[in-house]
């Protein structure tokens, strides 16, 4: 079964995208958790649906042979614009952060449903982007994902030091001479790109879970920011591959499967963590008692 799965071009493309998504999603998720913007991924995921519909609309207007090839580029453009818009509303004080997210939530879904109908499609065409679908991963998506992954890694890892200062204390970052508006915009844009490349595998409605939950698991184990990020990246890859493998055997939604595996892992680690600490504490107490007696 494993040989058959790995020899399938469809699964090969899906695994490549899943690995890249598993690596990149927790990177930006680490910054979002530190900035208490865990719902930003959800808001961007909703506005990305409008981008998918806009891609379909543009393809229909130009009479393109395959409208699906326009969906992800459309999602990228809409996600980036939406992320910049919410960052502008949040930083300028025109609208509170939660209100701006609510606007993205409702406007994104409504815009996607309305525009997909205008483009000649139906709401059923959005399901693959809402919940993820292995069968929709195309060769062009793989190349686009690779290119966007390079940018996300360059920002998330290359600028980790200034971004960490920004997430820790925005006022201190500004006092240190850092360009806070630019760095904040970079985080939002990187989050938008992460959502766009994750839609094929996880789905727009659940991509935020893959960005946040691996980070939450890593935080239960590690106290270092760098270690937390690296551990979350490893967890993201493992759960993505486990979810895709499971959906190859069972006809389940890949996005839902990946998310539930991630949540199950969080529950297991949450239960095991205090037990492990208790056993370690008991062992240290026993060793110290033995040293005193000796």
C-alpha positions, 0 to 999 in steps of 0.5 A: 500500500505504501509503495502504491501510495508513493508511486501515485503522482497525485499523492506525490504532489499532495505530500510535497505540498503537505510537507511544505505547509507543515513546515511553514504554517507553524512558523507564522503561527508562532508569531501570531500566538505571541502577538495574540492574533490567533484568529487572524488565520481564520479571517484571512482564510475567509477572505481567501475564498473571495480570492478563489472566486475572483480567480474563477471570475478572471478566468471566465472573463479571459476564457481560460482553458482551466479556471482552477489554475486561477484559483490559488493566485486569486486567493494569494492576491485577496489574502495579502490585500485583506491582511494588509487591510486588517493590519491598517485598521488595527494599527491606525485605530479606525477599527478594533482588531476583533471587529476587523476580523469579523468583517473579514469573516462575514465579508469573505464568505459572502463575497466568495459565495456571490462571486463564484455564482457570477463566475458560473460556478456553484458553492460546491466548487468552494468545498475543496477550498473550504475543507481541503482536497488532495485531488485538487493539488496540481503541478502548478500548485506545487511550484507556486507553493515552493516559491511562496515557501521560500519567501515565508522561510526567509521572513519567518526564520531570517527575520526571527530576531526583530520579529521576536522583539516586536511580538514580545513588546511592540513599544520596546521594538519601536524604542529600539529603532525597529520599523514596527509598521513594516514588520507588522505588515510582513507578519500579516502578509506572511500569514496570508501567503501561508493560508493561501498555500495551505488551502489545497491540503487543509482547507480555508476553514481549518488552516488556522488550526495547523498554524496555532495548535502545533505551536500550542503543543510545542509550548507545553514542552519547550520554554524557548522561542526558537525551540518552540518554533522548530518543534512546532514545525516538526509537529506540523510536518508529522500531523500533515503526513499522518493525515494525508496517509490516513485519507489515502486509506479512508475516504475522509476529508484531509483537512478535518483529519489533519486538524483532529490528529493535531488536536488529539496530539495536543490532548495527549501531551497535555495529559502526559506533561503533568504526569512526566513532571510528577515522575521527574519530581519524585525521582529527584526527591528520591535521589536527594533523599538517598544522598542525604541518607548516604 
